[in-house]
């Protein structure tokens, strides 16, 4: 039966590929015969090609791993009723061994971030100071997602996975499946934008994860009696891994799991219509998730100066990035208060050779008072990264234990600039 099912999938995959190829060939032939006014028809054909390509990827995915997971119909109905949305296509959930999940998470991240995107972020995060030089962003984040996992949602495909740890009779696992199905449903109705930066991706994931966590929590509440007679063993392996990870990764995980749920719950309290509006137009900055109440922050944009060499990657850390950068100082309240006063930030990873990478991080603050407090905190944090007992001084470069050079400047009364380089001539080359 399994062989026959796989053969059917292969045939369907071949049909999809063949149809896509025919449409593409037809599109090319027709475009050679028509004028500019026929671009609408060409665009429609291209959309059909894309749809068939997507379907082909799903069929290929079904032929991999441990096979398709049979989703209980009542779980689908429950998720649709709770969200007020209907699945646009049949949700797909696959099986796989738990030890295989980590590699699949890494592969998904690489696909989402593009060629070299994962390694470039690892380099930038190390130079900014979010990660230590020995840390590996992709592998550690994937481990956090995979260790002890019963289910996992793949944002790149919009499909779900259950591991061999999943037990259909276990209430906690059933709740986890509802959370997974909710993520699939939200992805179908509110897909990610193609032109979206890392900070926006994190806020969107936090929102979707928060809505899904609400479905999970409601199931727990309704099955509290059954849970009272069950032995729910804590996953100490996952907890130990989380505690062993750098604070930055712990903070990212907490942002998605805790802050995202708090924000989603606050929107849901306003009514389903308000929640739908938020899902249609999700917050773009982490500060909107961390500080959901009205706050007085002026509209300002952090502008990166011209840098030498090749610009490799640019992004924003946002209020979350500032908070997680300052948290190691030991004053969580100060880190949060300063993060709340951030208007905008932007960082750039650039290179002047195959081996010489540099990073510049510009932050723009609400007012001069906030900027002054941020300078003091940045000076202490910079000294910690440099291994110095004395706070850094503005405009004075210091060497790090790795032999790099770190400097903090204040170009304007409300902005701060952090530079990490291996070449002291970079400072004068930045315009």
C-alpha positions as CSV (number, residue, x, y, z in Angstrom):
1,X,0.0,0.0,0.0
2,X,2.9,2.4,0.9
3,X,4.6,1.6,-2.4
4,X,1.4,2.3,-4.3
5,X,0.9,5.6,-2.4
6,X,4.4,6.6,-3.2
7,X,4.0,5.7,-6.8
8,X,0.9,7.9,-7.0
9,X,2.8,10.8,-5.4
10,X,5.6,10.4,-7.9
11,X,3.1,10.4,-10.8
12,X,1.4,13.5,-9.4
13,X,4.7,15.2,-9.0
14,X,5.6,14.3,-12.6
15,X,2.3,15.7,-13.8
16,X,2.8,18.9,-11.8
17,X,6.3,19.4,-13.2
18,X,5.1,18.6,-16.7
19,X,2.2,20.9,-16.5
20,X,4.5,23.6,-15.1
21,X,6.9,23.1,-17.9
22,X,4.1,23.2,-20.6
23,X,2.8,26.5,-19.1
24,X,6.2,28.0,-18.9
25,X,6.9,27.0,-22.5
26,X,3.5,28.3,-23.6
27,X,4.2,31.5,-21.7
28,X,7.5,32.0,-23.4
29,X,6.1,31.3,-26.9
30,X,3.2,33.6,-26.4
31,X,5.3,36.4,-25.0
32,X,7.3,36.4,-28.1
33,X,4.2,37.1,-30.2
34,X,2.4,39.7,-28.1
35,X,3.0,43.3,-27.3
36,X,3.3,44.9,-23.9
37,X,-0.5,45.1,-23.5
38,X,-0.6,41.3,-23.0
39,X,1.5,41.3,-19.8
40,X,-1.6,40.6,-17.8
41,X,-2.1,37.3,-19.5
42,X,1.6,36.4,-19.0
43,X,1.3,37.3,-15.3
44,X,-1.7,35.0,-15.0
45,X,0.3,32.1,-16.6
46,X,3.2,32.8,-14.3
47,X,0.9,32.6,-11.3
48,X,-0.3,29.2,-12.5
49,X,3.3,28.0,-12.9
50,X,4.0,29.2,-9.3
51,X,0.9,27.4,-8.0
52,X,1.9,24.1,-9.7
53,X,5.5,24.5,-8.5
54,X,4.2,24.9,-4.9
55,X,2.0,21.9,-5.3
56,X,4.9,19.9,-6.7
57,X,7.0,20.8,-3.6
58,X,4.2,19.6,-1.3
59,X,4.0,16.3,-3.2
60,X,7.7,15.9,-3.0
61,X,7.6,16.6,0.7
62,X,4.9,14.0,1.2
63,X,7.2,11.4,-0.3
64,X,9.9,12.1,2.2
65,X,10.3,11.5,5.9
66,X,8.1,9.0,7.7
67,X,4.9,9.6,5.7
68,X,1.8,11.7,6.2
69,X,0.2,12.1,9.6
70,X,-3.6,11.5,9.8
71,X,-5.1,14.6,11.3
72,X,-8.2,13.9,13.4
73,X,-11.2,15.7,11.7
74,X,-12.4,17.0,15.0
75,X,-9.1,18.8,15.5
76,X,-9.5,20.6,12.2
77,X,-13.1,21.6,13.1
78,X,-12.1,22.8,16.5
79,X,-9.3,25.1,15.1
80,X,-11.7,26.5,12.5
81,X,-14.4,27.2,15.0
82,X,-12.1,28.8,17.5
83,X,-10.4,31.2,15.0
84,X,-13.5,31.8,12.8
85,X,-11.4,30.9,9.8
86,X,-11.5,27.9,7.4
87,X,-8.6,26.1,5.9
88,X,-8.0,27.3,2.3
89,X,-6.5,23.9,1.5
90,X,-6.1,20.6,3.4
91,X,-3.5,21.0,6.1
92,X,-0.5,18.8,5.6
93,X,1.4,17.3,8.6
94,X,4.2,14.8,8.2
95,X,5.9,12.3,10.5
96,X,9.6,12.2,11.2
97,X,12.1,10.9,13.7
98,X,12.9,13.4,16.5
99,X,16.6,13.1,15.7
100,X,16.0,14.3,12.2
101,X,14.1,17.4,13.1
102,X,17.1,19.5,13.9
103,X,18.5,19.2,10.3
104,X,15.1,20.0,8.9
105,X,14.9,23.1,11.0
106,X,18.3,24.3,9.8
107,X,17.3,23.5,6.2
108,X,14.1,25.6,6.6
109,X,16.1,28.5,8.0
110,X,18.6,28.4,5.2
111,X,15.8,28.4,2.6
112,X,14.0,31.3,4.3
113,X,17.2,33.5,4.7
114,X,18.7,32.7,1.3
115,X,22.2,31.6,0.3
116,X,24.7,32.5,3.0
117,X,22.0,34.3,5.0
118,X,22.3,32.1,8.1
119,X,26.1,32.4,8.3
120,X,26.1,36.1,7.6
121,X,23.7,36.6,10.5
122,X,25.8,34.5,12.8
123,X,28.8,36.8,12.0
124,X,26.8,40.0,12.5
125,X,25.3,38.8,15.7
126,X,28.8,37.9,17.0
127,X,30.3,41.3,16.1
128,X,27.4,43.3,17.6
129,X,27.7,41.2,20.7
130,X,24.5,39.3,20.8
131,X,26.3,36.0,20.4
132,X,29.7,34.9,21.6
133,X,32.4,34.1,19.1
134,X,31.9,30.3,19.8
135,X,28.2,30.4,19.3
136,X,26.4,29.1,16.2
137,X,23.1,30.8,15.7
138,X,21.5,28.3,13.2
139,X,22.6,25.1,15.0
140,X,21.7,26.4,18.5
141,X,18.3,27.8,17.4
142,X,17.5,24.5,15.6
143,X,18.4,22.5,18.7
144,X,16.1,24.6,20.8
145,X,13.3,24.0,18.4
146,X,14.0,20.2,18.1
147,X,15.0,18.9,21.5
148,X,12.0,17.2,23.0
149,X,9.6,18.5,20.4
150,X,6.3,16.7,19.6
151,X,5.4,19.0,16.8
152,X,7.0,21.7,14.6
153,X,5.7,24.3,12.1
154,X,7.7,24.9,9.0
155,X,7.2,28.6,8.0
156,X,8.8,28.1,4.6
157,X,6.4,25.4,3.4
158,X,3.4,26.2,5.6
159,X,3.3,22.5,6.7
160,X,3.6,20.8,10.0
161,X,5.6,17.9,11.4
162,X,5.0,15.5,14.3
163,X,7.9,13.5,15.8
164,X,8.0,10.0,17.0
165,X,7.6,11.4,20.5
166,X,4.0,12.3,19.7
167,X,1.4,10.2,21.4
168,X,-2.2,10.5,20.2
169,X,-3.7,9.6,23.5
170,X,-1.6,12.2,25.4
171,X,-3.6,15.4,26.2
172,X,-0.5,17.6,26.1
173,X,0.4,16.2,22.6
174,X,-3.2,16.8,21.4
175,X,-2.9,20.4,22.6
176,X,0.4,20.7,20.7
177,X,-1.3,19.5,17.5
178,X,-4.0,22.1,17.9
179,X,-1.3,24.8,18.2
180,X,0.4,23.4,15.1
181,X,-2.9,23.4,13.0
182,X,-3.6,26.9,14.1
183,X,-0.2,28.0,12.8
184,X,-0.9,26.3,9.4
185,X,-4.3,28.0,9.2
186,X,-2.9,31.4,10.0
187,X,-0.2,31.0,7.4
188,X,-2.8,30.2,4.8
189,X,-4.8,33.3,5.5
190,X,-2.0,35.7,6.4
191,X,1.2,34.6,4.5
192,X,4.5,36.4,5.1
193,X,5.4,39.3,2.9
194,X,8.4,38.8,0.6
195,X,9.9,42.2,1.5
196,X,10.2,41.7,5.2
197,X,13.2,42.1,7.5
198,X,14.2,39.9,10.4
199,X,12.6,42.1,13.1
200,X,9.3,42.0,11.2
201,X,9.5,38.3,10.8
202,X,10.1,37.9,14.5
203,X,7.1,40.1,15.4
204,X,4.9,38.2,12.9
205,X,6.0,34.8,14.3
206,X,5.3,36.1,17.9
207,X,1.8,37.1,16.9
208,X,1.0,33.9,15.1
209,X,2.6,31.8,17.8
210,X,0.6,33.7,20.4
211,X,-2.7,33.1,18.7
212,X,-1.8,29.4,18.3
213,X,-0.8,29.2,22.0
214,X,-4.2,30.5,23.0
215,X,-5.8,27.5,21.2
216,X,-3.4,25.2,23.0
217,X,-4.1,26.8,26.4
218,X,-7.9,26.6,25.9
219,X,-7.7,22.9,25.2
220,X,-5.7,22.5,28.4
221,X,-8.3,24.3,30.4
222,X,-11.1,22.2,29.0
223,X,-9.2,19.0,29.8
224,X,-8.0,20.0,33.2
225,X,-9.7,17.0,34.8
226,X,-8.0,14.6,32.5
227,X,-4.7,16.3,33.1
228,X,-5.2,15.9,36.9
229,X,-5.1,12.2,36.5
230,X,-2.1,12.1,34.2
231,X,1.6,12.3,34.9
232,X,3.0,15.2,33.0
233,X,6.8,14.9,33.1
234,X,8.7,18.1,32.5
235,X,11.0,18.0,29.6
236,X,14.2,18.6,31.6
237,X,16.3,18.0,28.5
238,X,14.8,21.0,26.7
239,X,14.9,23.1,29.8
240,X,18.6,22.3,30.3
241,X,19.3,23.2,26.7
242,X,17.5,26.5,27.0
243,X,19.5,27.5,30.1
244,X,22.8,26.5,28.4
245,X,22.1,28.8,25.4
246,X,23.3,32.4,25.2
247,X,20.9,35.0,26.7
248,X,20.2,36.4,23.2
249,X,18.7,33.1,22.0
250,X,16.9,32.6,25.3
251,X,15.4,36.1,24.8
252,X,14.3,35.4,21.2
253,X,12.6,32.2,22.4
254,X,10.9,34.1,25.3
255,X,9.8,36.9,22.9
256,X,8.0,34.4,20.6
257,X,6.5,32.1,23.3
258,X,5.7,34.6,26.1
259,X,5.5,38.2,24.8
260,X,3.8,37.0,21.6
261,X,1.1,35.3,23.6
262,X,0.6,38.3,25.9
263,X,0.2,40.5,22.9
264,X,-2.2,38.1,21.0
265,X,-4.3,37.7,24.1
266,X,-4.6,41.5,24.5
267,X,-5.8,41.8,20.9
268,X,-8.2,38.9,21.3
269,X,-9.8,40.6,24.4
270,X,-10.8,43.5,22.1
271,X,-12.8,41.0,20.0
272,X,-12.3,38.7,17.1
273,X,-12.7,41.6,14.6
274,X,-9.8,43.5,16.2
275,X,-7.6,40.4,16.2
276,X,-8.3,39.8,12.5
277,X,-7.3,43.4,11.8
278,X,-4.0,42.8,13.6
279,X,-3.4,39.6,11.7
280,X,-4.0,41.4,8.4
281,X,-1.6,44.2,9.4
282,X,0.8,42.7,12.0
283,X,3.2,44.9,13.9
284,X,6.5,45.5,12.2
285,X,8.6,46.4,15.2
286,X,9.4,44.3,18.3
287,X,8.7,47.4,20.5
288,X,5.0,47.1,19.5
289,X,4.9,43.6,21.0
290,X,7.0,44.4,24.1
291,X,5.2,47.6,24.9
292,X,1.7,47.2,23.5
293,X,0.3,50.2,25.4
294,X,0.4,53.7,24.0
295,X,3.8,55.3,24.4
296,X,5.2,58.6,23.3
297,X,7.9,57.9,20.7
298,X,8.8,60.4,18.0
299,X,9.0,59.3,14.4
300,X,12.7,59.0,13.5
301,X,14.8,56.8,11.4
302,X,18.4,55.6,12.2
303,X,20.5,56.3,9.1
304,X,23.6,54.2,8.3
305,X,26.6,56.1,7.0
306,X,28.5,55.2,3.9
307,X,30.9,52.3,4.6
308,X,33.8,51.0,2.6
309,X,34.0,47.6,0.9
310,X,30.9,45.5,0.3
311,X,27.7,45.7,2.2
312,X,26.7,42.1,3.0
313,X,23.6,42.4,5.1
314,X,21.5,45.1,6.8
315,X,18.7,44.7,9.3
316,X,17.3,46.0,12.6
317,X,17.5,44.6,16.1
318,X,14.7,46.8,17.4
319,X,13.7,47.3,21.0
320,X,14.1,43.6,21.5
321,X,17.7,43.7,20.2
322,X,18.6,46.6,22.5
323,X,17.0,44.9,25.5
324,X,18.8,41.6,24.9
325,X,22.1,43.5,24.2
326,X,21.9,45.3,27.6
327,X,20.4,42.5,29.7
328,X,23.8,40.9,30.6
329,X,24.6,44.1,32.6
330,X,22.3,42.6,35.2
331,X,19.7,45.4,35.4
332,X,16.7,44.0,33.5
333,X,14.5,47.0,34.4
334,X,17.0,49.5,33.0
335,X,17.4,47.4,29.8
336,X,13.7,47.3,29.3
337,X,13.2,51.1,30.1
338,X,15.9,52.0,27.6
339,X,14.5,49.7,25.0
340,X,11.2,51.4,25.4
341,X,12.8,54.8,24.5
342,X,14.3,53.5,21.2
343,X,12.9,55.1,18.1
344,X,14.7,53.1,15.5
345,X,17.9,51.2,14.7
346,X,19.8,49.8,11.8
347,X,22.9,47.6,11.5
348,X,25.1,46.6,8.6
349,X,27.6,43.8,8.1
350,X,30.2,44.8,5.5
351,X,33.5,43.4,4.3
352,X,36.7,44.9,2.9
353,X,38.2,41.5,2.0
354,X,37.3,37.8,2.2
355,X,38.6,37.7,5.7
356,X,37.9,41.2,7.1
357,X,34.4,41.7,8.3
358,X,33.0,44.7,10.1
359,X,29.7,45.8,11.6
360,X,28.2,49.2,12.4
361,X,25.1,49.6,14.5
362,X,23.2,52.9,14.7
363,X,20.5,53.6,17.2
364,X,18.2,56.6,17.3
365,X,16.6,57.6,20.7
366,X,13.4,59.5,21.7
367,X,15.2,62.4,23.3
368,X,18.6,63.6,24.6
369,X,17.9,62.3,28.1
370,X,17.2,58.8,26.7
371,X,20.3,59.0,24.5
372,X,22.5,60.1,27.5
373,X,21.3,57.1,29.5
374,X,21.9,54.8,26.5
375,X,25.4,56.1,26.1
376,X,26.2,55.2,29.7
377,X,24.7,51.7,29.3
378,X,26.4,51.2,25.9
379,X,29.8,52.3,27.4
380,X,29.4,49.7,30.2
381,X,28.3,46.9,27.8
382,X,31.0,47.8,25.3
383,X,33.6,47.5,28.1
384,X,32.3,44.1,29.0
385,X,32.6,42.9,25.4
386,X,36.2,44.3,25.4
387,X,37.1,42.6,28.7
388,X,37.8,46.0,30.3
389,X,37.1,47.0,33.9
390,X,36.6,50.6,32.9
391,X,33.7,51.9,30.9
392,X,34.4,52.9,27.3
393,X,34.7,56.6,26.4
394,X,33.0,58.1,23.3
395,X,35.3,58.1,20.3
396,X,38.0,56.0,22.0
397,X,38.7,52.6,20.5
398,X,39.4,49.6,22.6
399,X,40.7,46.1,21.7
400,X,38.7,43.0,22.4
401,X,40.2,39.7,23.6
402,X,39.8,38.4,20.0
403,X,42.1,41.2,18.7
404,X,39.2,43.3,17.2
405,X,38.6,47.0,17.7
406,X,35.5,48.4,19.2
407,X,34.4,52.0,19.3
408,X,31.3,53.9,20.4
409,X,30.4,57.4,18.9
410,X,27.6,59.8,19.3
411,X,27.1,61.5,15.9
412,X,24.1,63.5,17.0
413,X,22.5,64.4,20.3
414,X,20.0,61.5,20.0
415,X,21.9,58.8,18.1
416,X,24.6,56.3,19.1
417,X,26.9,54.4,16.7
418,X,28.7,51.2,17.6
419,X,31.5,49.9,15.3
420,X,33.4,46.6,15.5
421,X,36.3,46.2,13.1
422,X,39.7,44.6,12.6
423,X,41.1,47.6,10.8
424,X,41.5,51.0,12.5
425,X,41.4,52.8,9.2
426,X,37.7,51.8,8.9
427,X,36.8,54.6,11.4
428,X,38.1,57.4,9.1
429,X,36.7,55.6,6.0
430,X,33.1,55.7,7.3
431,X,31.3,58.8,6.0
